[in-house]
Amino acid sequence: MSIDALRGRYCLNPDGADTMNKIENEEAPMRTMLDAVLDMGEERAMKRLVRQLLEARFGELPAEAIARLGKADAGTVERWGIRILTAASVAEVLAD
């Protein structure tokens, strides 16, 4: 969250920079947790999109493909998402 957003949320005095710095520093651990949660949500959204694209292109997915997609890390899912554009099969998309 930006300083301006925090200012509007926590401080009625727009010149309260000291107050804003204190709030920002106290929320640092919370920001780290929030970033982790947002990353997890982004990864889930990527997996959902790749699954939808695979199903749209190749039809119903085998259980093994769904399981691999569920276990894959974000970088792998991103590579697979790009491969969907040129692959001839689900197996080709998911090839190591």
Secondary structure as GFF3:
##gff-version 3
##sequence-region A 1 96
A	DSSP	alpha_helix	3	10	.	.	.	ID=ss1
A	DSSP	alpha_helix	17	26	.	.	.	ID=ss2
A	DSSP	alpha_helix	28	58	.	.	.	ID=ss3
A	DSSP	alpha_helix	63	71	.	.	.	ID=ss4
A	DSSP	alpha_helix	74	83	.	.	.	ID=ss5
A	DSSP	alpha_helix	90	93	.	.	.	ID=ss6
###
